[in-house]
Amino acid sequence: MVSLFDHGPFRPCPAPFNMAAHVLEHAGKHSDKVALSVLGLSDATHWRYGPLQAAVLGTGHGLLAAGARPGDRVLLRLGNTVEFPVAYLGAIAAGLVPVPTSPQLTATEVAKVLTHLNPALILHDDTVACPESACTILGTQTLRAFWDGPKTEWHMGDPNRPAYIVYTSGTSGVPRAVVHAHRAVWARQMMHDGWLGIGPDDRLLHAGAFNWTYTMGVGLMDPWRVGATALIPEPGIAPEDLPLLLRQHEATLIAAAPGVYRKMLKRGAPLDLPSMRHGVSAGEKLAQPIRDDWEAATGTPIYEAYGLSECSTFLSGSPAQPAPPGTLGRPQPGRRVAILGPDGPVPIGTPGVIAVHRADPGLMLGYEGAPEATAAKMQGDWFLTGDLGQMDESHAVTYLGRDDDMMNPGGYRVSPLEVENALADFPGITQIAVTDIEVKPDVRIIAAFYTSDTPLTEEELRTYARTKLAHYKQPRAYYFTDHIPVGANGKISRKNLHLLLEK
């Protein structure tokens, strides 16, 4: 039996099709229902479906009137405000291709994007860095004026045409422009039952900013697609204040990154969330202690999902089918997923590269201007994620880390995540990261770097590791440090751990 889950192809995306029209399909029937509430600590701003759709179509008309034509790229340099999702969907409604970018990018970094994509328009918030450009630049005041202006018609067409572009970090160190088709939103239906468990009566609070793709997808488009209500905290709301908002606004679901859950639980007290059914998590691996602490504090589970910029999420647990302990969950219904070795799917229980079938409607069209990089990610009919996993007989997949993060001390391949998860709940450890280091030529050992209020006793750490890990998986060295290095996306930078030894 090989590591392959093939549920058969998902039902085809209809044609002609427009991604924004699909997302706001319920606006006509539920124009007076609240689609979005932007939550402050003392008040909230509400958007109903009718005015939201009008603002989207008004924005689409305004962008065309400003000189853009269907197929043109539109660069979004907008802040964490409602202008961001309205502009994003407005561009798509008109057949334009929005390019959302992180507001943390410098003007120099944005200049490279401009050179690469040559957008027809730049939508710019004055608080966000943007270089001088010959492009037409529209400010937020102009965008808001579009909301009440004339409306565009939905630009219907081939569901395989480009809809939007997002940037992702490339393994070569060069950011890649990931081009997604309109059909990408059609594929998100597999996530609704296979992960989110969302319906029209739900009130989903997403803890992220408007201008984060995780928020755009799970926090806004998924609730709107089913006619639910999206709840987004105002800028500056601390994670520690989210339980108050969840309770006040009767949220039934919460979506957040693992670090946000950890901060919400920092005070250690039970959380009174009577309307909450469950939470969902994505973006990085969810540590078991966070999952356990959330369930103890709220009485509700967290369902984790695995995905990437090139294909959103496709492995997950859900209310209907929780993930077996220690796994990411199973392929969502309609997905085709395999664990690959050099010669194709590997036997069940064997580590390999997590791969998704090239026919998946959520898979990217490719990297803009980089056909070689696109081809390098393919193995026959499979898209290679670059992450390692292992599938069991029930098709549940255990995540084993990035292919280039895997350790190889003494000839054994060991996942740093497995070691980190085993040691993360040792009393006193606040954060831990593991890698292998070279102690002398051609001799590598597993080393653990941890933060804590005070240095911990190495013998106690070794004794604890012996109770949790096979001998070859146990760290041979422990290093107390004041921080764990992270990359621009906030994830642990294991490649930089060795720099801590040079201080």
N, C-alpha and C positions, 0 to 999 in steps of 0.2 A: 504494500500500500504506500503510495507516494503522497507527499505533502502538497495536495492540490484540492482546492474547493472550487467547484464549477457549478453554480446554481443555474446556469444558463443565462443568456443575455437579458438585461433589463429591457422592459418594453421601450420601443424606440421613441425618440423625441418627435413630436409632431412637427410638421412643416406646412406653411411658414411659421416662424417662431420668433419671439422677442423675450429676452431674459427678464427685463423689467416688467413687461406686461404679465408674464407668468407670476412674478413675485407679488404683484398687486392685483391679482385676479379677483380677490374678494372685495376690493374697494367699492365696486359698483353696488354690491348687495348689502354692504355694511358700512355705508359712508359715514354714519354717525358714531360708529364704534371707535373707541380709543385704540389707535394703532401703536402709539409711542408716548411714553411719559418720561420726561427728563427730570430726574429726582434730585432735589436739594434737601438739606437737613430740615428745612422749615416749610418748604413749598415744592410745587412741581409744575412743569409746563406740559400740557397735553396736546398731542396731534391726533386728530381723527382721520380715518381712512380717506374720506372724501377730499379734505384739504391737502392731505399728504400727496395723493395722486395728482391733484391739480398743481401742486408745487413742482412735482417731478416733470409733468408734461409742459409746464410753463418754462422750466429750466431747459428742457430739450429744445423748445422753440427758440429761446434766447441764445443758446449756443449756436444753433444753425444761423440765426440772424447775425451773429458776430462773425460769420465767415467760415465756420467749420462745415465739412461735408461728410456724409456717411462713410465710415471707414477711417476717418482721421483720428489720430491720437490726441487725447486731451490730458494734460498733466495736472494732477491735483496736488497743490501745495496748500492744504487747508488744515486747520487746527481741529481740536476735539470739540466740535460743535455740530449742530444739526445740519449746517450747510454741507457738510461732507457727504452723508448718505444721500441727501436730496440731489446734489450735483452728480454723484456717482450713478444713481439710477436714471437721472435725467439725461445724462450723456448716452447711456445704453438705450434708453427709450427712443432716442433720435438716431440710433445706428452708429453713434460715435464710440470710440474705444477709450474709456477712462484708464488712467494709469495712477492709482493711488500710491503715494510714497510717504515714508515715515517723516513726520515733522522734525525729527531729530537730525536728519541729514543736514550737512553743511552746504553752503552755497557752492563750494568746490565740487562736492559729490553730486549735487543736482546738475551742475554744468555738464558732467559726464553723461547723465541721463538725457539731457537736452540734445547733446551731440549724437547719442545713440538712437534716439527715437524720433527727433525732429517733430515735436507735436505742433498741431495747428493752433492750440490755445493753451494758456496756463491759467488755472483758477487759483488765485493767491490770497491767502490771509496775511495781512501785514505783520503778524506776529511770528510767521514762519519764514525761515531763510529761503531766499530765492535769488539767483544771480540775475544781472541785467540780461535781457534777451530781446531779439528782434520779433519774437512771437507776440501775438496779441495777448495781453494779460487782463483778466477780469477779476476785480476784487469782490469781497464778500457783500458789499453794499449793492453792487450791480447784480450779483446772484440773487439776493433777496428780492430785488425789484422784479426779477423774472417770475417769481412765484405767482403773482397776481396778473401776469400778462397773458398774451395769447398762448394757446396750447398747441403743441405738435401732435401729430398722429403717431401711433406706435409704428416704428420702422420694422416691419415684418420681413423675414427673409430666411436664408439657409441656416438651420440651427448649428451648422459647423463653421460658420464665419466667426471671426474674432469678436469677442464681447468686451474683454478687459485684460489688462496686463498687470501682474504683480512682480516685484523683484524679490529674489531669494539669494541667499549666500551660496556661492558656488564652491565646490571643493577645491578649485584652483585658486580661490581667493578673489575671483572676479565675480561680482554680482551678476546673476542671470535674469533676464526679462522673460517671465513665464507667461505665454499667451494662452488664454482660455477662451473656449467657444461659448456661444449662448447656451448650448446644451449642458454646460456644467451645472447650471441651476436645476435642470431636470434630474440630474443624478442625485441631488440632495434629498430627494424623496426617499431614497434608500436609507438615509440617516434618520429620518423622522421616527420610524418604528425600530430601526436597527440600533439606535443609540439614544436619541433625545426623548422618545416617548411623549411627543408634544401633540396637543390638540387645540381646537379653537377656543376652548375655555381657559387655556393656560395664560399665566402672566410670568414671562421669563425675564429675570434680571441678569444682564450680562455685566460683569464687573470691569470690562475693558473699555477703552476709549473708542469713540466713533470711528477714528481713523486707523483702527487695527483690523486686519482682514478677518481675524477670528470673531471680532464683534460684528463686522458687516455680515458675515455668513450666519453664524449661530445666533447672534444677538438680535439681528434685525430681519434678514431675508427669510430665515426659517420660520420665525413667528408670523411674519406677514403672509408668507405663502399659505399657511393654514388658517389665517384669520384670527390669530391670537394677539395678545398685547405685549409689546416689548418695553422693558424698563431699563433705562440707562442712567447711572449716576452722573451728576454734574461733575465737570472737571474739579479736581482737588479733593474729592470725597475720599477719605482714607479707608483702607480695607477694614479697619477696626470699627468703622461706622456702618458698614454694610448690613450687619444683622438688624440694626434699627430700621433701615430702609426696607429690608425684606419683610419685616413684621408689619410696619406701617402700611405698606402698599400690597400686602397679601400676596406676595410672590409665591407661585407654586413650583417654580424651577429656578435654579441658579446655574449660570455657566461662568467658569473662571479658570485661570491657570493655577497649578498647584501652589505656587507661592502666595497667592491671594487667600486660598483656603487656610494656609499655615498662619497667616497674619490674623485672619478672623478668629482663629482658635487660640491666639497667643495668650489671652487672659485666662484660659483654662476653665471658664465657667460654662454651664449648660446654656444653649442658645434657644430661646423661646420663639419658635417659628411654626405656629400652628397650621399655616396654609401650605408649608413646604412638603412636596412629594419626594424630590430627589435633586441632587446636583449632578452636573456633568463637567468633565475636565478634559483638556487637550493642551497641546503646545509643548509639553515635555512629560517625561514619565512621572506618574503620580506615586509618591512614596507610600508604602503601606501604613506607616504611623499616621500620616495625615488622613488617610481614608478611615482608619480606625477611630481617630480622635473626632472626626466630623460625625461619624455614626453615633458615637457615644454622646456627643454634645447635642445632636439634633434628632436622633432616632431615625434618620433617613440615610440612604446610601449615596455614594458618588459613582457614576458610571463613566469610565474612561474611554477615550477613543484615540486611535492612532491614524495619522494622516500626514500630509506634507503639502507644500505650496503647489506642487505639480498635480495633486489629486485629492485635495481635501482629506476627509477621513473615510476609511473603508473597513477598518477593524475596530470592533467596539463591544462593550457589554451594554445591556439595555434592561429596562424593567421586565420585558418579556423573556429575555434570555441573559441573565447576569453572567459576567465573565467568571470562569473558574479562578480561584485564588492564585495570584502570582502571574496571571496572563493578561494580555491586552483585550481578550475577548475573541470573538469569531468574525469571519467575513460577514458583512451585512448582506441580507437577502438581495440577490441580483448581482452581487459582485463575483468576480473570478480572480482568485488569489492563489499564489503558489509560493513555496519556499524553494529557491533555486540553488543548484550547484552549477559547476561548469558545463554539465551535460543535461541540464533540465531539472525538473522537480526531484528533490531528494527524498529518501525514504522517511516515513513518519518518525518523529523523534530525533531527526538529524538536523543540526544547525545549517542554515543557509541564508541567502539574501531574500528578504521579503519583496515580492513582486506582484504587480497588478496587471491584468490583461490590457493590451493596447486598445481593445474595443470598449473599455469602460467609458461611459459618456462623461464622467467627471475628470478624465485624464486630459492634461494640457494638449494643445495643438503642437507645442514645441517651444524652444527657446528662441526669442526674436534675434535674427541675424546670426544664429549659431547652430547651423545644421549639424556640424560635427559633434558638438556637445549633446545635441538631441539624440543623434544616432548612438552615441556612446552609452546612453542610458537604456538602450534597448538590447534585449537578448531574444532574438526571434520575435514571438508575439507578446513578449513580456517587458514591462517597464520596471527597471531595477531601482529600488528606493535607496540603496546604499546602506540600509539598516539590516542587521542580522536578527533572525528569529528562528523559532522552532515550533512546529505544528504537532499537536497530539492527535489521537484518533478521533476526538470530537471536533476537530478542526480549530480548536482554540490555539492561539499563537502566543508564545512567550517571547517578549522582547529581550534581545541580547546586546543591544547597543549598536553604535555605528561600526561599520566594517573597519574603519581606520582607528577606532577606539579600542578594539579588542586587544587584550594583553596576551603575551605568549611566553611566559616564564617557564623555563625547563621543557619547552616543547608542548606545553598544555595551552590550549586556547581558553581564556577566561574572560567573561564579561565584567567590566568594571561596575556595571549597574547591579549585577548580582551581589557583588561584595558590598557595595554601598548600601543596598537595601537591607542586607543582613546585619550591618553594624549601625545603621542610622538610629535605631532605638536604644542604643547604649546610653544609660543615664549620664547626662551632662553634655553629650554631643549635640551641637546646634546645627552643624552642617558638615558633610563629609564628601570627599571626592577621592577616587582611587585611580591610579595609573601604574604602569610598570616603568621602572627606571633602571638605567645601566649603572651598576656599582663597580664594575671593572669590564674590560673589553669582552664582549660576547656573553656577559653574565647579566641577566636582568632579574629583578625581583619585583614583587607587588608592594607598592607603598601606599599608605593611606594618609591623607592630609585632612585635618579636622579643625573646626573652630569650637571653642568652649569658653566658659567664663574663666576657667583656670586649666592648666595642663593636667591631663589625666594620667593615671598610672599605667605604664605600658604593659606591665604584667597582667593587670586586670583586663586590658583590651585584648591581649593575646588569649587569655583564658576564655573570655567571652567569644572570640572568633572561633575557638576550637569547638564550642557548642553549636555553632551555626553553619560552619563551612568545612568542606573537605580540606585536607591538609594542603593540597596544592593551590587552593583558592585563598588561603589565609595570607594577609599582609605580613611581610617580613620586617617592615619598618613602619613606624607611626610618627607623624610630624604635626605638632601643635602649631597653628598659624593664626594670624588675626583676620585673615580673609581667604576666601576661595575665589580664584580668578574666574571671571565670566566674560563671554563675548558680547557683541553689540545687541544680540537678541536676548540677553539675560541668562543664557544657558551656560552650564559649567564648561570652561575651556580646559579640558584635560591636557591638551598639548602644552599648556603654559604652567602646569603644576610644578614641573621641574625648576622653573625660575624661582620658586619659593626657597629652594635649597641654596641659591646663589647669594642670598641676602646675608 
